[in-house]
């Protein structure tokens, strides 16, 4: 796979979201701050207790002692002092983030440099940040050996030409293909096995082959998908017979094994399921693709 020295920046949306939040907070704080309240709060420790003082002049930094009955006044002074400082910091962060967006073209300047070159020059260059197309093509160049098919297995093929094991996998693969999501079918992954937590009797036969010792196992996730924008990989497991008790036990074992190895649903694992009465939903598949892979 072609090496990418610098991943593409995905900061623009996060920065714009942060800027919006900062600007809203700044407006609220500028509205709330009690500008008529003069002076500041000084806190001193005496005999293990906090004492509050109100000072208004630098020539008299000790200030006036605030008795306990006026503690509400101390709260107001403390809030005013905090708001004054936080407004300065918020404005500083706003200026810094806006300057970053301006100076870097929203984080796109490095990628746009390569894009701006003529095709002949681009053909002679390997950019520090690959285009999405270059990265996806390089990612899909990897070769692997999947699980063999049983002699009596049905002949099911995807729009991309791979042979798969179920009609549901055809639907998922074709949906990925339609949305131009790079994927690898049954790409093997070796995981560490927790010997203290045994799996049910048919788990080994159904899912994996041992890799050397019994401490590691090889699984064949249905799909390994690539989000080209973030360069993130997601495993996709489709559990197609969840109303079968043995199958559901096997599915639970696989999910436990994934979790123990840091492959977590919603982070780098996509899970879909079906039963005889609940087939795969194209809309649901597309929602998952939109959430994790686009």
C-alpha positions, -999 to 999 in steps of 0.1 A, spaced: 0 0 0 13 34 -10 26 54 21 8 86 30 31 109 49 3 134 60 -33 124 65 -59 148 51 -71 175 75 -106 169 88 -105 199 112 -126 224 93 -160 211 104 -149 207 140 -133 241 140 -165 257 125 -186 240 152 -162 251 179 -162 287 165 -200 288 166 -201 276 202 -174 301 212 -191 330 196 -224 321 212 -207 318 246 -189 351 241 -222 369 234 -238 354 265 -209 362 288 -206 398 275 -244 402 282 -242 386 317 -210 403 330 -218 429 357 -198 458 344 -212 481 371 -198 460 398 -165 476 408 -134 460 422 -123 424 425 -123 395 450 -93 385 471 -92 353 489 -70 346 519 -65 315 540 -64 319 578 -64 290 602 -75 267 575 -105 289 565 -111 311 535 -117 348 540 -130 370 513 -120 407 506 -133 433 482 -106 456 468 -111 484 444 -77 502 444 -43 488 437 -30 511 464 -50 491 489 -47 455 476 -59 441 510 -94 455 505 -124 454 527 -132 422 546 -165 406 534 -184 390 563 -202 357 560 -236 375 558 -224 392 526 -212 360 510 -236 365 480 -216 396 472 -184 375 472 -201 351 447 -208 381 424 -173 394 425 -158 359 418 -181 355 389 -173 389 375 -135 382 378 -139 348 361 -161 362 333 -136 390 326 -108 365 322 -128 340 302 -140 366 277 -104 374 269 -95 337 265 -126 330 243 -118 360 221 -82 348 218 -93 313 207 -118 327 182 -91 349 166 -66 320 165 -91 295 149 -102 321 124 -66 328 115 -60 291 111 -89 287 87 -78 318 67 -41 308 65 -47 271 56 -78 274 35 -97 254 61 -69 229 63 -71 222 26 -42 242 13 -17 213 12 -41 190 -7 -51 218 -30 -15 225 -40 -13 191 -56 -47 194 -71 -37 228 -87 -9 212 -107 -13 202 -143 -20 165 -149 15 159 -165 32 173 -134 9 154 -110 18 122 -128 55 128 -117 47 135 -81 37 114 -50 20 140 -28 24 140 10 -14 137 12 -28 113 -13 -61 121 -30 -90 101 -18 -89 82 -51 -52 74 -48 -56 63 -12 -86 41 -19 -68 25 -49 -37 18 -29 -58 4 0 -76 -20 -23 -44 -33 -38 -38 -54 -8 -43 -91 -15 -55 -118 9 -69 -153 11 -105 -156 24 -123 -186 36 -131 -213 11 -166 -219 -1 -183 -253 5 -189 -273 -27 -226 -269 -23 -226 -232 -14 -249 -211 -36 -233 -190 -64 -239 -154 -53 -220 -125 -67 -219 -88 -60 -220 -59 -85 -183 -57 -80 -178 -93 -90 -170 -109 -56 -185 -142 -46 -203 -139 -12 -222 -163 10 -257 -148 13 -282 -126 -4 -279 -101 24 -242 -98 19 -250 -91 -18 -273 -63 -7 -247 -48 17 -218 -51 -8 -239 -35 -36 -250 -7 -13 -213 0 -4 -204 -2 -41 -231 22 -50 -219 48 -25 -183 42 -37 -171 29 -3 -139 8 -7 -142 -26 10 -125 -60 14 -147 -91 17 -137 -115 45 -104 -99 51 -87 -120 79 -79 -105 112 -59 -122 140 -72 -115 175 -60 -124 210 -82 -149 227 -90 -148 264 -86 -185 275 -105 -178 308 -137 -172 289 -146 -203 268 -167 -200 237 -195 -224 229 -186 -257 213 -191 -249 176 -174 -215 177 -140 -227 165 -155 -246 136 -178 -218 125 -155 -188 127 -118 -192 127 -86 -212 124 -60 -211 151 -29 -190 144 0 -209 159 -10 -213 195 -44 -213 211 -38 -177 223 -47 -161 190 -75 -167 165 -82 -156 130 -117 -143 121 -131 -133 87 -153 -103 92 -179 -99 65 -165 -66 53 -136 -43 61 -146 -8 49 -127 24 44 -137 59 51 -115 76 26 -122 111 41 -108 102 75 -87 72 65 -105 51 91 -112 14 88 -145 -2 100 -153 -38 103 -188 -47 93 -204 -79 106 -239 -89 94 -256 -115 116 -282 -130 94 -299 -157 114 -305 -142 148 -336 -162 154 -315 -194 154 -302 -200 190 -269 -216 180 -262 -188 155 -270 -161 181 -246 -178 206 -220 -177 179 -227 -140 172 -224 -132 209 -190 -150 210 -177 -130 181 -188 -97 195 -172 -105 228 -139 -114 210 -141 -81 191 -147 -61 222 -118 -78 241 -95 -67 213 -106 -31 211 -130 -34 182 -161 -17 195 -195 -11 180 -199 25 170 -162 32 170 -146 8 145 -173 -19 142 -206 -17 123 -232 -44 132 -263 -53 113 -287 -82 120 -317 -99 106 -343 -126 113 -367 -144 91 -393 -116 97 -368 -87 97 -347 -86 65 -320 -60 59 -333 -25 53 -316 -5 25 -325 27 43 -309 15 75 -278 4 56 -275 37 39 -279 55 73 -250 35 87 -229 43 56 -237 80 59 -228 80 97 -195 61 95 -182 58 60 -188 91 42 
